[in-house]
Amino acid sequence: MIGLEIADIVGIVAFTLSGFMVATRDRLDLLGIFISSFLTALGGGIIRDTIANRVPFAFSYLLPVTLVILVILFAIIFKLYKKSKIENKTYFIISDSIGLISFSITGASVGLMANFNVFGVIMLALTTAVGGGIMRDILLNRVPVVLTSELYGTIAIIIGVVIFILDDLNKIDNMSLLIVFSVGLLFRLVAYYKKWHLPKLD
């Protein structure tokens, strides 16, 4: 389905930028920047495909790796790492949110294609969306953003549920995926800027 392919490409590009910004913010060298970007963009998909008993997309096609390299080169050439702190934070939140929503959709869709039940679909949506970021944050000795950021993992779970319901109603098409993407992205950005959180124990 064209919509899923587009979502996957958008997710890779967005999460590559996210990984790049985290790496430059932590002042990693060029190798560190490439590792952070690759893990963020492709790590979740590799875990997803392994769970779904598929050859990881990043290991069988050149497109994912090529996209990561091109985005890193673009970010270096246009010196995105030299943006002011406020601009850099805004770029990071937007690119990370786009990646989150895109990969939640593709993860849930892979779960459906593998004939997983609702729990499996939700887990693949969550794993695809946050797996790479968790690997990156652990490598950089940071608390994974999914455990602290505004409804980050929750949104991936919600998208997994929505995709499963749409499939059950036979309503999955490019338009419905676009609507899910748009609403999910809006929800994530509002949650971030309004500081919405799940309850915490004091």
VENKA-V476637 format. One record per backbone hydrogen bond with DSSP energy under -1.0 kcal/mol. CO is the residue of the C=O (numbers start at 1). NH is the residue of the N-H. If there is no record, write none. Layout:
[[CO;NH] [CO;NH]]
This chain:
[[1;5] [2;6] [3;7] [4;8] [5;9] [6;10] [7;11] [8;12] [9;13] [10;14] [11;15] [12;16] [13;17] [14;18] [15;19] [16;20] [17;21] [18;22] [19;23] [20;24] [21;25] [22;26] [23;28] [24;27] [29;33] [30;34] [31;35] [32;36] [33;37] [34;38] [35;39] [36;40] [37;41] [38;42] [39;43] [42;46] [43;47] [44;48] [45;49] [46;50] [47;51] [48;52] [49;54] [50;53] [56;59] [57;61] [62;66] [63;67] [64;68] [65;69] [66;70] [67;71] [68;72] [69;73] [70;74] [71;75] [72;76] [73;77] [74;78] [75;80] [76;79] [79;82] [80;83] [84;88] [85;89] [86;90] [87;91] [88;92] [89;93] [90;94] [91;95] [92;96] [93;97] [94;98] [95;99] [96;100] [97;101] [98;102] [99;103] [100;104] [101;105] [102;106] [103;107] [104;108] [105;109] [106;110] [107;111] [108;112] [109;113] [110;114] [111;116] [112;115] [117;121] [118;122] [119;123] [120;124] [121;125] [122;126] [123;127] [124;128] [125;129] [126;130] [127;131] [130;134] [131;135] [132;136] [133;137] [134;138] [135;139] [136;140] [137;142] [138;141] [144;147] [145;148] [145;149] [149;152] [151;155] [152;156] [153;157] [154;158] [155;159] [156;160] [157;161] [158;162] [159;163] [160;164] [161;165] [162;166] [163;167] [164;168] [165;169] [166;171] [167;170] [173;177] [174;178] [175;179] [176;180] [177;181] [178;182] [179;183] [180;184] [181;185] [182;186] [183;187] [184;188] [185;189] [186;190] [187;191] [188;192] [189;193] [190;194] [191;196]]
